[in-house]
Amino acid sequence: MNATPHIIESALLLLVAFLLGCVVGYFARRFSGRSAPAAPAPQATPLPVEPAPVRAPVTSIPAAETPPAAKPVPAGTARKKPAAKKPAPAPKAPKSQPLPDDLKKIRGIGPRIEAGLNSHGVYRYAQIARWSRKRITELDTHLTLRGRIDREQWVEQAKALSKAAK
Amino acid sequence: MSVSAIFYLLQTYWPFLLIAAVIGIATGWYSQVEGEGKEGTH
């Protein structure tokens, strides 16, 4: 059998094999759970933390964070350790302050991305609704979102959710 | 394209088809956006 007439057929078969592989690979990863470890977000340059984040009220400070200077110090030696002047950072959020918004209500944001956003100081829909183009680009880069903020319209969703929350 | 021609090609060029399938699997695997499908609700 002469192989030359089968060039097109061969190419078609190769294409079919490739496409089948694409489908298999896509669904294999999609349904493989956590077999593909998430690449850590690059943290080369620290991002500015957005102002006025509302953190979950801290009810207790871990013992490790409590400075040893919290022990009663004689009055004369109190000034030797500047850390002793500020015992422990008291929880800034009073009990009356609202809890952070559930960012997972925004379509496309899951627990992992929500945690990433929280690490950048994003806790509220209103914060996302105010994102500038520069901020979107920064977060997209740092959280490896690959354009999902625009594609899934997080800002628009956050505006709607923010309005609904009010 | 007859069935016999397809079988001939499969018998003759199956290593290349396998390579193409492997490349396709890799492409499909890494084409998925990070976290998409696991986190999104779409």
Backbone of each chain as ProteinMPNN parsed JSONL, in Angstrom:
{"seq_chain_A": "MNATPHIIESALLLLVAFLLGCVVGYFARRFSGRSAPAAPAPQATPLPVEPAPVRAPVTSIPAAETPPAAKPVPAGTARKKPAAKKPAPAPKAPKSQPLPDDLKKIRGIGPRIEAGLNSHGVYRYAQIARWSRKRITELDTHLTLRGRIDREQWVEQAKALSKAAK", "coords_chain_A": {"N_chain_A": [[0.842, -1.201, 0.0], [0.587, 2.105, -0.902], [1.95, 4.772, 0.823], [1.837, 7.474, 0.509], [-0.656, 8.593, -0.41], [-1.955, 8.705, 1.926], [-1.417, 10.827, 3.474], [-3.034, 12.951, 4.268], [-4.955, 11.54, 5.669], [-3.357, 10.481, 7.656], [-2.57, 12.807, 8.955], [-5.04, 13.663, 9.851], [-5.681, 11.607, 11.611], [-3.651, 11.945, 13.477], [-4.37, 14.436, 14.424], [-6.85, 13.861, 15.532], [-6.037, 12.109, 17.545], [-4.545, 13.864, 19.083], [-6.493, 15.732, 19.866], [-8.232, 14.093, 21.281], [-6.503, 13.424, 23.328], [-6.23, 15.939, 24.491], [-8.796, 16.35, 25.532], [-8.961, 14.205, 27.299], [-6.816, 14.807, 29.006], [-7.663, 17.26, 30.044], [-10.032, 16.62, 31.451], [-8.999, 14.725, 33.112], [-7.353, 16.188, 34.793], [-9.193, 17.89, 35.86], [-10.911, 16.28, 37.312], [-9.214, 15.084, 39.002], [-8.918, 15.857, 41.542], [-6.842, 16.913, 44.028], [-4.501, 16.248, 42.85], [-2.838, 17.7, 41.31], [-0.685, 19.867, 42.488], [-1.267, 23.079, 43.702], [0.299, 25.838, 42.318], [2.389, 27.91, 44.199], [1.538, 31.238, 44.896], [3.369, 33.807, 43.395], [5.432, 35.736, 45.407], [7.146, 37.881, 45.155], [7.315, 40.694, 45.342], [6.019, 42.567, 47.907], [2.568, 43.143, 48.174], [0.646, 46.093, 48.506], [-1.328, 46.341, 51.339], [-4.773, 46.529, 51.42], [-6.636, 49.311, 52.691], [-8.374, 49.495, 55.8], [-9.241, 46.795, 56.434], [-11.513, 44.354, 57.521], [-11.153, 42.266, 59.954], [-11.675, 38.991, 61.223], [-12.961, 38.933, 64.445], [-10.628, 38.622, 66.98], [-10.61, 36.362, 69.442], [-9.018, 35.206, 71.33], [-5.64, 35.443, 72.23], [-2.942, 33.709, 71.005], [-0.739, 31.81, 73.092], [1.902, 31.878, 72.356], [2.231, 34.295, 71.134], [2.08, 36.089, 73.106], [3.954, 38.41, 74.712], [6.848, 37.883, 76.738], [7.271, 39.925, 78.475], [4.975, 40.581, 79.618], [4.736, 39.823, 82.115], [4.67, 40.947, 85.516], [6.655, 43.735, 85.887], [9.253, 45.343, 87.543], [8.972, 48.807, 88.385], [11.13, 50.442, 87.794], [12.557, 49.127, 85.823], [10.96, 48.954, 83.713], [11.149, 50.549, 81.439], [13.253, 49.648, 80.071], [12.78, 47.689, 78.211], [11.335, 48.194, 75.296], [9.313, 46.758, 74.121], [7.794, 45.984, 76.177], [6.141, 48.025, 76.707], [4.023, 47.92, 74.975], [1.867, 45.551, 75.366], [0.455, 43.281, 73.972], [-0.704, 43.122, 70.65], [-3.761, 44.37, 70.718], [-6.947, 43.094, 69.816], [-8.197, 44.786, 67.111], [-10.635, 44.966, 66.02], [-13.694, 45.75, 67.103], [-16.417, 44.163, 68.877], [-18.75, 44.945, 67.729], [-18.223, 45.342, 65.094], [-18.777, 44.381, 61.706], [-18.634, 41.033, 60.388], [-16.204, 39.631, 58.1], [-16.972, 39.677, 54.589], [-18.427, 36.95, 52.787], [-16.498, 35.948, 50.479], [-16.623, 33.914, 48.737], [-19.044, 33.871, 47.595], [-18.889, 35.213, 45.298], [-18.827, 34.383, 42.002], [-16.513, 32.104, 40.913], [-14.643, 32.495, 42.826], [-13.086, 30.599, 45.182], [-12.357, 28.703, 48.182], [-9.541, 28.72, 48.319], [-8.689, 30.89, 46.755], [-10.025, 32.868, 48.087], [-8.684, 32.835, 50.51], [-6.222, 33.7, 49.593], [-6.879, 36.286, 48.754], [-7.616, 37.362, 51.204], [-5.15, 37.356, 52.426], [-4.028, 39.451, 51.169], [-5.346, 41.5, 52.219], [-7.969, 41.801, 51.476], [-11.226, 41.705, 52.241], [-13.845, 42.415, 51.991], [-16.822, 42.882, 49.988], [-17.092, 45.459, 49.102], [-14.517, 46.366, 48.94], [-13.496, 44.938, 46.779], [-15.182, 45.904, 44.845], [-14.186, 48.411, 44.536], [-11.814, 48.13, 43.239], [-9.061, 49.179, 41.341], [-7.761, 49.408, 37.971], [-5.043, 48.987, 38.086], [-4.746, 47.722, 40.525], [-6.158, 45.394, 40.06], [-4.545, 44.2, 38.152], [-2.237, 43.806, 39.663], [-3.102, 42.001, 41.67], [-3.943, 39.934, 40.062], [-1.558, 39.064, 39.044], [-0.127, 38.34, 41.352], [-1.706, 36.402, 42.551], [-1.87, 34.576, 40.596], [-4.027, 34.498, 38.73], [-4.65, 34.742, 36.105], [-6.251, 36.449, 34.492], [-8.802, 35.999, 35.404], [-10.241, 37.685, 37.018], [-11.275, 39.706, 35.427], [-12.494, 38.137, 33.482], [-14.407, 36.661, 34.817], [-15.76, 38.633, 35.953], [-15.48, 39.785, 38.57], [-15.466, 42.239, 39.866], [-17.845, 43.47, 39.086], [-19.651, 41.615, 40.079], [-19.045, 41.86, 42.762], [-19.855, 44.473, 43.224], [-22.6, 44.224, 42.883], [-23.189, 42.405, 44.932], [-22.348, 43.889, 47.089], [-24.144, 45.981, 47.023], [-26.464, 44.565, 47.486], [-25.988, 43.705, 50.024], [-26.241, 45.96, 51.484]], "CA_chain_A": [[0.0, 0.0, 0.0], [1.373, 3.328, -0.995], [1.642, 5.592, 1.997], [1.706, 8.905, 0.198], [-2.031, 9.11, -0.44], [-2.538, 8.724, 3.272], [-0.856, 11.934, 4.273], [-4.148, 13.674, 4.89], [-5.547, 10.661, 6.666], [-2.44, 10.421, 8.808], [-2.67, 14.071, 9.684], [-6.331, 13.662, 10.546], [-5.589, 10.697, 12.758], [-2.822, 12.6, 14.495], [-5.18, 15.501, 15.009], [-7.862, 13.22, 16.388], [-5.346, 11.615, 18.741], [-4.181, 15.024, 19.895], [-7.703, 16.298, 20.473], [-8.677, 13.154, 22.312], [-5.588, 13.607, 24.454], [-6.584, 17.198, 25.154], [-10.019, 16.128, 26.324], [-8.616, 13.301, 28.407], [-5.976, 15.544, 29.95], [-8.463, 18.289, 30.715], [-10.923, 16.017, 32.446], [-8.181, 14.02, 34.104], [-6.933, 17.14, 35.813], [-10.375, 18.468, 36.507], [-11.494, 15.348, 38.273], [-8.176, 14.396, 39.77], [-8.87, 16.416, 42.887], [-5.667, 17.72, 44.347], [-3.279, 15.595, 42.388], [-1.96, 18.743, 40.791], [-0.531, 20.85, 43.552], [-1.404, 24.46, 43.242], [1.554, 26.567, 42.355], [2.272, 29.008, 45.139], [1.505, 32.549, 44.262], [4.655, 34.48, 43.534], [5.383, 36.802, 46.4], [8.421, 38.571, 45.027], [7.179, 42.02, 45.907], [4.809, 42.595, 48.741], [1.496, 44.013, 47.702], [0.095, 46.934, 49.568], [-2.555, 45.82, 51.926], [-5.822, 47.53, 51.288], [-6.972, 49.905, 53.978], [-9.585, 49.175, 56.552], [-9.782, 45.433, 56.353], [-12.247, 43.928, 58.712], [-10.739, 40.91, 60.252], [-12.515, 38.291, 62.182], [-12.542, 39.322, 65.797], [-9.766, 37.656, 67.659], [-11.135, 36.18, 70.797], [-7.942, 34.895, 72.255], [-4.311, 35.565, 71.641], [-2.157, 32.506, 71.308], [0.266, 32.021, 74.128], [3.199, 32.154, 71.748], [2.321, 35.702, 70.758], [2.108, 36.931, 74.292], [5.362, 38.68, 75.05], [7.204, 37.523, 78.113], [7.281, 41.112, 79.309], [3.662, 40.783, 80.204], [4.851, 39.56, 83.548], [4.871, 42.199, 86.264], [8.038, 44.188, 85.844], [9.47, 46.472, 88.457], [8.751, 50.091, 87.72], [12.377, 51.012, 87.305], [13.068, 48.408, 84.659], [9.913, 48.843, 82.695], [11.481, 51.273, 80.227], [14.383, 49.04, 79.374], [12.272, 46.903, 77.086], [10.234, 48.934, 74.659], [8.205, 45.866, 73.803], [6.951, 45.835, 77.346], [5.164, 49.11, 76.744], [2.823, 47.443, 74.275], [1.812, 44.119, 75.725], [0.146, 42.467, 72.799], [-1.643, 43.886, 69.821], [-5.144, 44.067, 71.081], [-7.804, 42.982, 68.624], [-8.683, 46.119, 66.762], [-12.038, 44.927, 65.608], [-14.627, 45.577, 68.225], [-17.418, 43.136, 68.628], [-19.858, 45.461, 66.926], [-17.837, 45.433, 63.687], [-19.315, 43.228, 60.985], [-17.695, 39.997, 59.974], [-15.827, 39.756, 56.674], [-17.938, 39.116, 53.643], [-18.116, 35.638, 52.216], [-16.073, 36.229, 49.1], [-16.909, 32.743, 47.893], [-20.302, 34.082, 46.883], [-18.534, 35.699, 43.961], [-18.624, 33.219, 41.136], [-15.119, 31.966, 40.51], [-13.783, 32.555, 44.007], [-13.228, 29.463, 46.081], [-11.668, 28.884, 49.472], [-8.11, 29.014, 48.177], [-8.528, 32.262, 46.279], [-10.482, 33.747, 49.167], [-7.576, 32.944, 51.465], [-5.214, 34.561, 48.97], [-7.353, 37.67, 48.816], [-7.521, 37.794, 52.592], [-3.747, 37.632, 52.74], [-3.723, 40.762, 50.6], [-6.157, 42.498, 52.895], [-9.287, 41.936, 50.856], [-12.194, 40.961, 53.045], [-15.211, 42.893, 51.781], [-17.253, 43.098, 48.612], [-16.876, 46.864, 48.754], [-13.11, 46.523, 48.552], [-13.354, 44.426, 45.411], [-15.916, 46.802, 43.961], [-13.394, 49.63, 44.327], [-10.517, 47.811, 42.651], [-8.639, 49.91, 40.136], [-7.137, 48.539, 36.958], [-3.701, 48.632, 38.565], [-4.903, 46.755, 41.615], [-6.571, 44.129, 39.45], [-3.358, 43.623, 37.523], [-1.336, 43.341, 40.728], [-3.641, 40.791, 42.293], [-3.953, 38.884, 39.049], [-0.201, 38.542, 38.956], [0.32, 37.727, 42.603], [-2.501, 35.213, 42.863], [-1.854, 33.717, 39.4], [-5.432, 34.335, 38.354], [-4.677, 34.662, 34.637], [-7.349, 37.189, 33.884], [-10.123, 35.549, 35.859], [-10.984, 38.789, 37.641], [-12.062, 40.336, 34.357], [-13.298, 37.165, 32.746], [-15.553, 36.261, 35.639], [-16.411, 39.885, 36.371], [-15.546, 39.817, 40.028], [-15.78, 43.59, 40.352], [-19.283, 43.684, 38.886], [-20.35, 40.772, 41.044], [-18.854, 42.433, 44.104], [-20.715, 45.658, 43.329], [-23.978, 43.772, 43.087], [-23.298, 41.818, 46.269], [-22.211, 44.971, 48.057], [-25.431, 46.687, 47.052], [-27.457, 43.687, 48.111], [-25.704, 43.598, 51.453], [-26.654, 47.208, 52.148]], "C_chain_A": [[0.872, 1.244, 0.0], [0.967, 4.279, 0.129], [1.372, 7.042, 1.639], [0.265, 9.386, 0.097], [-2.632, 9.257, 0.95], [-2.003, 9.868, 4.127], [-1.974, 12.666, 5.002], [-4.784, 12.825, 5.98], [-4.669, 10.566, 7.908], [-2.539, 11.685, 9.64], [-3.98, 14.137, 10.464], [-6.296, 12.757, 11.769], [-4.749, 11.306, 13.879], [-3.619, 13.686, 15.203], [-6.219, 14.936, 15.971], [-7.21, 12.729, 17.679], [-4.993, 12.76, 19.669], [-5.406, 15.584, 20.609], [-8.259, 15.39, 21.559], [-7.799, 13.283, 23.563], [-5.894, 14.87, 25.223], [-7.786, 17.007, 26.062], [-9.704, 15.269, 27.538], [-7.799, 14.049, 29.459], [-6.762, 16.568, 30.747], [-9.32, 17.675, 31.812], [-10.147, 15.247, 33.502], [-7.756, 14.979, 35.199], [-8.13, 17.67, 36.597], [-10.928, 17.557, 37.59], [-10.44, 14.627, 39.101], [-8.052, 14.964, 41.17], [-7.646, 17.266, 43.061], [-4.396, 17.076, 43.857], [-2.311, 16.602, 41.811], [-1.821, 19.807, 41.863], [-0.58, 22.257, 42.988], [-0.071, 25.169, 43.38], [1.416, 27.728, 43.328], [2.325, 30.34, 44.41], [2.843, 33.241, 44.452], [4.541, 35.67, 44.466], [6.678, 37.601, 46.343], [8.353, 39.946, 45.675], [5.905, 42.049, 46.728], [3.794, 43.571, 48.181], [1.043, 44.897, 48.837], [-1.222, 46.373, 50.062], [-3.61, 46.909, 51.869], [-6.227, 48.066, 52.653], [-8.276, 49.35, 54.528], [-10.103, 47.774, 56.319], [-10.497, 45.103, 57.649], [-11.905, 42.475, 58.96], [-11.722, 40.287, 61.229], [-12.048, 38.642, 63.58], [-11.756, 38.223, 66.469], [-10.243, 37.525, 69.091], [-10.053, 35.865, 71.795], [-6.629, 34.989, 71.523], [-3.536, 34.315, 71.995], [-1.06, 32.807, 72.304], [1.612, 32.383, 73.543], [3.353, 33.627, 71.409], [2.396, 36.612, 71.968], [3.559, 37.181, 74.676], [5.65, 38.325, 76.49], [7.191, 38.725, 79.03], [5.927, 41.385, 79.932], [3.677, 40.499, 81.699], [5.043, 40.883, 84.282], [6.349, 42.539, 86.342], [8.176, 45.318, 86.854], [9.432, 47.794, 87.713], [10.033, 50.658, 87.137], [12.885, 50.362, 86.041], [12.065, 48.36, 83.517], [10.318, 49.492, 81.384], [12.632, 50.632, 79.465], [13.94, 48.248, 78.158], [11.113, 47.659, 76.45], [9.046, 48.041, 74.335], [7.255, 45.737, 74.985], [5.885, 46.923, 77.407], [3.871, 48.71, 76.057], [2.715, 45.95, 74.513], [1.586, 43.234, 74.516], [-0.817, 43.272, 71.963], [-3.075, 43.466, 70.116], [-5.979, 43.937, 69.812], [-8.459, 44.315, 68.327], [-10.164, 46.113, 66.427], [-12.926, 44.757, 66.823], [-15.719, 44.59, 67.86], [-18.547, 43.63, 67.737], [-19.518, 45.498, 65.437], [-18.319, 44.189, 62.929], [-18.219, 42.245, 60.593], [-17.309, 40.223, 58.513], [-16.889, 39.121, 55.791], [-17.473, 37.74, 53.174], [-17.776, 35.83, 50.74], [-16.363, 35.059, 48.166], [-18.247, 32.872, 47.181], [-20.063, 34.663, 45.496], [-18.181, 34.484, 43.116], [-17.176, 33.19, 40.663], [-14.157, 32.027, 41.684], [-14.103, 31.366, 44.904], [-12.436, 29.707, 47.348], [-10.199, 29.296, 49.322], [-7.9, 30.456, 47.741], [-8.986, 33.235, 47.355], [-9.365, 33.936, 50.199], [-6.47, 33.846, 50.906], [-5.605, 36.02, 49.029], [-7.268, 38.196, 50.244], [-6.078, 38.145, 52.962], [-3.301, 38.964, 52.157], [-4.637, 41.834, 51.173], [-7.531, 42.703, 52.295], [-10.264, 41.054, 51.621], [-13.637, 41.295, 52.677], [-15.518, 43.012, 50.304], [-16.922, 44.53, 48.171], [-15.432, 47.102, 48.323], [-12.91, 46.075, 47.107], [-14.036, 45.364, 44.429], [-15.114, 48.062, 43.651], [-12.065, 49.35, 43.627], [-10.258, 48.649, 41.412], [-8.005, 48.917, 39.165], [-5.767, 48.071, 37.438], [-3.786, 47.548, 39.643], [-5.291, 45.376, 41.059], [-5.362, 43.424, 38.839], [-2.413, 43.052, 38.577], [-1.828, 42.02, 41.325], [-3.655, 39.624, 41.318], [-2.574, 38.237, 38.943], [0.167, 37.762, 40.219], [-0.454, 36.454, 42.934], [-2.593, 34.256, 41.674], [-3.28, 33.442, 38.917], [-5.631, 34.304, 36.843], [-5.94, 35.294, 34.044], [-8.727, 36.799, 34.371], [-10.931, 36.677, 36.473], [-11.859, 39.469, 36.597], [-13.014, 39.328, 33.721], [-14.554, 36.771, 33.53], [-16.235, 37.448, 36.293], [-16.591, 39.946, 37.887], [-15.981, 41.189, 40.533], [-17.277, 43.85, 40.228], [-20.088, 42.851, 39.881], [-20.253, 41.358, 42.452], [-19.718, 43.672, 44.284], [-22.154, 45.239, 43.619], [-24.162, 43.209, 44.492], [-23.195, 42.892, 47.347], [-23.514, 45.744, 48.176], [-26.473, 45.842, 47.773], [-27.244, 43.594, 49.613], [-26.161, 44.834, 52.211], [-28.151, 47.303, 52.29]], "O_chain_A": [[1.78, 1.388, 0.818], [-0.215, 4.545, 0.343], [0.733, 7.759, 2.409], [-0.013, 10.517, 0.496], [-3.69, 9.863, 1.121], [-2.13, 9.861, 5.352], [-1.873, 12.96, 6.193], [-5.109, 13.312, 7.063], [-5.151, 10.57, 9.041], [-2.586, 11.639, 10.87], [-4.015, 14.612, 11.6], [-6.818, 13.104, 12.829], [-5.083, 11.201, 15.059], [-3.549, 13.834, 16.423], [-6.435, 15.458, 17.065], [-7.755, 12.908, 18.768], [-5.121, 12.649, 20.889], [-5.363, 15.872, 21.805], [-8.697, 15.85, 22.613], [-8.288, 13.256, 24.693], [-5.833, 14.889, 26.452], [-7.792, 17.445, 27.212], [-10.124, 15.567, 28.656], [-8.061, 13.935, 30.656], [-6.566, 16.73, 31.951], [-9.332, 18.146, 32.949], [-10.585, 15.131, 34.647], [-7.789, 14.641, 36.382], [-8.079, 17.866, 37.811], [-11.357, 18.014, 38.649], [-10.744, 13.671, 39.814], [-7.15, 14.574, 41.911], [-7.434, 18.23, 42.325], [-3.32, 17.333, 44.397], [-1.099, 16.384, 41.821], [-2.757, 20.567, 42.109], [-0.008, 22.56, 41.941], [0.59, 25.106, 44.416], [0.425, 28.456, 43.284], [3.063, 30.522, 43.442], [3.386, 33.255, 45.557], [3.651, 36.507, 44.319], [7.239, 37.954, 47.381], [9.225, 40.317, 46.46], [4.848, 41.605, 46.281], [4.132, 44.681, 47.769], [1.057, 44.49, 49.999], [-2.097, 45.988, 49.286], [-3.36, 48.06, 52.226], [-6.165, 47.349, 53.652], [-9.128, 48.825, 53.812], [-11.287, 47.587, 56.036], [-10.101, 45.54, 58.73], [-12.34, 41.582, 58.234], [-12.471, 40.96, 61.938], [-10.848, 38.643, 63.854], [-12.166, 37.063, 66.517], [-10.262, 38.498, 69.846], [-10.155, 36.216, 72.97], [-6.527, 34.656, 70.342], [-3.484, 33.914, 73.158], [-0.524, 33.914, 72.352], [2.384, 33.115, 74.162], [4.466, 34.153, 71.395], [2.744, 37.787, 71.846], [4.303, 36.236, 74.936], [4.787, 38.455, 77.358], [7.108, 38.568, 80.248], [5.772, 42.336, 80.698], [2.768, 40.877, 82.439], [5.539, 41.844, 83.693], [7.173, 41.746, 86.797], [7.281, 46.154, 86.982], [9.818, 47.876, 86.547], [10.006, 51.294, 86.083], [13.586, 51.005, 85.259], [12.332, 47.77, 82.471], [9.887, 49.048, 80.32], [12.943, 51.033, 78.344], [14.675, 48.158, 77.174], [10.029, 47.742, 77.028], [7.908, 48.508, 74.28], [6.075, 45.424, 74.824], [4.859, 46.768, 78.07], [2.778, 49.092, 76.475], [3.437, 45.173, 73.888], [2.489, 42.507, 74.103], [-1.645, 44.015, 72.49], [-3.512, 42.359, 69.799], [-5.713, 44.629, 68.829], [-9.167, 44.891, 69.154], [-10.85, 47.129, 66.54], [-12.896, 43.721, 67.487], [-15.912, 44.237, 66.696], [-19.219, 42.84, 67.073], [-20.408, 45.665, 64.603], [-18.27, 43.077, 63.456], [-17.044, 42.597, 60.486], [-18.008, 40.924, 57.781], [-17.59, 38.185, 56.175], [-16.282, 37.428, 53.172], [-18.655, 35.867, 49.879], [-16.346, 35.21, 46.944], [-18.558, 32.094, 46.279], [-20.936, 34.608, 44.63], [-17.336, 33.67, 43.489], [-16.687, 34.156, 40.077], [-12.991, 31.656, 41.557], [-15.243, 31.166, 45.322], [-11.907, 30.799, 47.558], [-9.685, 30.109, 50.09], [-7.048, 31.161, 48.282], [-8.402, 34.307, 47.517], [-9.133, 35.04, 50.693], [-5.866, 34.639, 51.629], [-4.78, 36.888, 49.317], [-6.889, 39.347, 50.464], [-5.82, 39.093, 53.704], [-2.308, 39.54, 52.602], [-4.689, 42.952, 50.661], [-8.189, 43.7, 52.59], [-10.143, 39.829, 51.642], [-14.552, 40.544, 53.013], [-14.629, 43.212, 49.475], [-16.529, 44.773, 47.03], [-15.159, 47.931, 47.455], [-12.243, 46.746, 46.32], [-13.541, 45.595, 43.326], [-15.335, 48.707, 42.626], [-11.268, 50.27, 43.446], [-11.124, 48.805, 40.552], [-7.753, 47.759, 39.496], [-5.378, 46.922, 37.23], [-3.004, 46.597, 39.661], [-4.816, 44.342, 41.529], [-5.183, 42.216, 38.991], [-1.86, 41.964, 38.412], [-1.071, 41.059, 41.464], [-3.413, 38.478, 41.695], [-2.45, 37.024, 38.775], [0.706, 36.658, 40.145], [0.095, 35.532, 43.536], [-3.302, 33.252, 41.731], [-3.673, 32.291, 38.726], [-6.683, 33.879, 36.364], [-6.599, 34.704, 33.188], [-9.727, 37.232, 33.799], [-12.161, 36.644, 36.456], [-13.027, 39.768, 36.844], [-14.178, 39.627, 33.458], [-15.625, 36.577, 32.954], [-17.167, 37.292, 37.082], [-17.694, 40.132, 38.401], [-16.752, 41.303, 41.486], [-17.902, 44.381, 41.146], [-21.075, 43.319, 40.448], [-21.215, 41.359, 43.22], [-20.255, 43.903, 45.367], [-22.83, 45.812, 44.474], [-25.155, 43.492, 45.161], [-23.862, 42.82, 48.38], [-23.937, 46.116, 49.271], [-27.262, 46.351, 48.569], [-28.194, 43.427, 50.379], [-26.433, 44.78, 53.411], [-28.659, 48.288, 52.826]]}, "seq_chain_B": "MSVSAIFYLLQTYWPFLLIAAVIGIATGWYSQVEGEGKEGTH", "coords_chain_B": {"N_chain_B": [[-11.832, 7.612, 2.695], [-11.121, 4.607, 3.735], [-12.047, 1.862, 5.904], [-10.103, -0.06, 6.046], [-7.896, 1.398, 5.339], [-7.646, 3.074, 7.511], [-7.059, 1.221, 9.522], [-4.665, 0.342, 8.55], [-3.115, 2.629, 8.794], [-3.237, 2.956, 11.558], [-1.896, 0.67, 12.398], [0.582, 1.112, 11.333], [1.47, 3.649, 12.057], [1.097, 3.912, 14.779], [2.851, 4.567, 16.958], [3.321, 7.284, 16.58], [0.796, 8.312, 16.78], [0.353, 7.749, 19.409], [2.23, 9.405, 20.613], [1.172, 11.847, 19.832], [-1.212, 11.744, 21.239], [-0.254, 11.772, 23.858], [0.955, 14.269, 23.941], [-1.328, 15.764, 23.583], [-2.724, 15.137, 25.934], [-1.052, 16.294, 27.83], [-1.305, 18.935, 27.015], [-4.046, 19.391, 27.45], [-4.096, 19.024, 30.176], [-2.459, 21.04, 31.26], [-3.66, 23.248, 30.248], [-5.698, 24.047, 31.71], [-6.99, 26.568, 33.72], [-5.463, 27.737, 36.656], [-6.889, 26.481, 39.506], [-9.389, 26.673, 38.411], [-12.478, 25.124, 37.887], [-12.137, 23.666, 40.166], [-12.577, 25.58, 42.007], [-14.293, 27.406, 40.935], [-17.75, 28.096, 40.167], [-18.695, 27.532, 37.773]], "CA_chain_B": [[-10.997, 6.984, 3.733], [-11.765, 3.333, 4.051], [-11.708, 1.298, 7.213], [-8.816, -0.754, 5.942], [-6.838, 2.419, 5.349], [-7.491, 3.526, 8.899], [-6.338, 0.177, 10.255], [-3.279, 0.352, 8.077], [-2.434, 3.767, 9.425], [-3.102, 2.684, 12.99], [-0.848, -0.332, 12.594], [1.89, 1.602, 10.895], [1.897, 4.906, 12.69], [0.567, 4.036, 16.143], [3.708, 5.311, 17.913], [3.137, 8.723, 16.393], [-0.512, 8.636, 17.358], [0.528, 7.722, 20.865], [2.93, 10.639, 20.975], [0.209, 12.946, 19.685], [-2.161, 11.655, 22.353], [0.435, 12.202, 25.08], [1.07, 15.732, 23.854], [-2.67, 16.294, 23.817], [-3.048, 15.027, 27.366], [-0.297, 17.343, 28.525], [-1.912, 20.222, 26.676], [-5.308, 19.509, 28.171], [-3.82, 19.094, 31.614], [-1.906, 22.324, 31.663], [-4.426, 24.374, 29.712], [-6.714, 24.434, 32.676], [-6.584, 27.691, 34.549], [-5.213, 27.355, 38.031], [-8.026, 26.583, 40.413], [-10.665, 26.641, 37.723], [-13.065, 23.797, 37.955], [-12.174, 23.253, 41.558], [-13.075, 26.661, 42.834], [-15.379, 28.141, 40.313], [-19.051, 27.473, 40.153], [-19.118, 27.511, 36.387]], "C_chain_B": [[-11.691, 5.7, 4.188], [-11.315, 2.837, 5.415], [-10.361, 0.615, 7.173], [-7.66, 0.241, 5.956], [-6.591, 2.921, 6.76], [-6.712, 2.501, 9.708], [-4.88, 0.131, 9.835], [-2.506, 1.47, 8.758], [-2.221, 3.533, 10.921], [-1.972, 1.706, 13.258], [0.53, 0.249, 12.326], [2.377, 2.762, 11.751], [1.415, 5.032, 14.134], [1.525, 4.724, 17.12], [3.517, 6.82, 17.794], [1.785, 9.176, 16.967], [-0.425, 8.672, 18.883], [1.207, 9.005, 21.341], [1.972, 11.828, 20.902], [-0.786, 12.939, 20.84], [-1.52, 12.14, 23.647], [0.59, 13.716, 25.092], [-0.284, 16.382, 24.123], [-3.064, 16.246, 25.28], [-2.317, 16.115, 28.15], [-0.906, 18.711, 28.254], [-3.214, 20.428, 27.443], [-5.106, 19.698, 29.661], [-3.395, 20.499, 32.012], [-2.662, 23.518, 31.088], [-5.45, 24.861, 30.718], [-6.176, 25.543, 33.563], [-6.472, 27.218, 35.985], [-6.453, 27.55, 38.888], [-9.366, 26.511, 39.723], [-11.193, 25.217, 37.741], [-13.117, 23.277, 39.367], [-12.848, 24.33, 42.398], [-14.308, 27.304, 42.231], [-16.684, 27.372, 40.368], [-19.596, 27.41, 38.746], [-18.741, 26.212, 35.749]], "O_chain_B": [[-12.688, 5.715, 4.91], [-10.343, 3.325, 5.993], [-9.576, 0.689, 8.119], [-6.592, -0.03, 6.506], [-5.449, 3.162, 7.151], [-5.821, 2.852, 10.482], [-3.984, -0.087, 10.65], [-1.387, 1.274, 9.235], [-1.173, 3.864, 11.476], [-1.195, 1.868, 14.199], [1.507, -0.079, 12.998], [3.55, 2.836, 12.118], [1.332, 6.141, 14.661], [1.063, 5.407, 18.034], [3.551, 7.54, 18.792], [1.656, 10.255, 17.546], [-1.042, 9.506, 19.544], [0.807, 9.605, 22.338], [1.957, 12.692, 21.779], [-1.159, 13.992, 21.357], [-2.156, 12.834, 24.441], [0.384, 14.365, 26.117], [-0.377, 17.408, 24.796], [-3.659, 17.186, 25.807], [-2.894, 16.768, 29.02], [-1.008, 19.544, 29.154], [-3.456, 21.494, 28.009], [-5.844, 20.431, 30.319], [-3.906, 21.07, 32.976], [-2.346, 24.666, 31.401], [-5.999, 25.955, 30.586], [-5.063, 25.468, 34.082], [-7.272, 26.413, 36.463], [-6.994, 28.652, 38.98], [-10.386, 26.307, 40.38], [-10.443, 24.248, 37.625], [-14.028, 22.534, 39.733], [-13.575, 24.048, 43.35], [-15.239, 27.693, 42.936], [-16.71, 26.161, 40.586], [-20.8, 27.255, 38.538], [-19.016, 26.002, 34.568]]}, "name": "protein", "num_of_chains": 2, "seq": "MNATPHIIESALLLLVAFLLGCVVGYFARRFSGRSAPAAPAPQATPLPVEPAPVRAPVTSIPAAETPPAAKPVPAGTARKKPAAKKPAPAPKAPKSQPLPDDLKKIRGIGPRIEAGLNSHGVYRYAQIARWSRKRITELDTHLTLRGRIDREQWVEQAKALSKAAKMSVSAIFYLLQTYWPFLLIAAVIGIATGWYSQVEGEGKEGTH"}
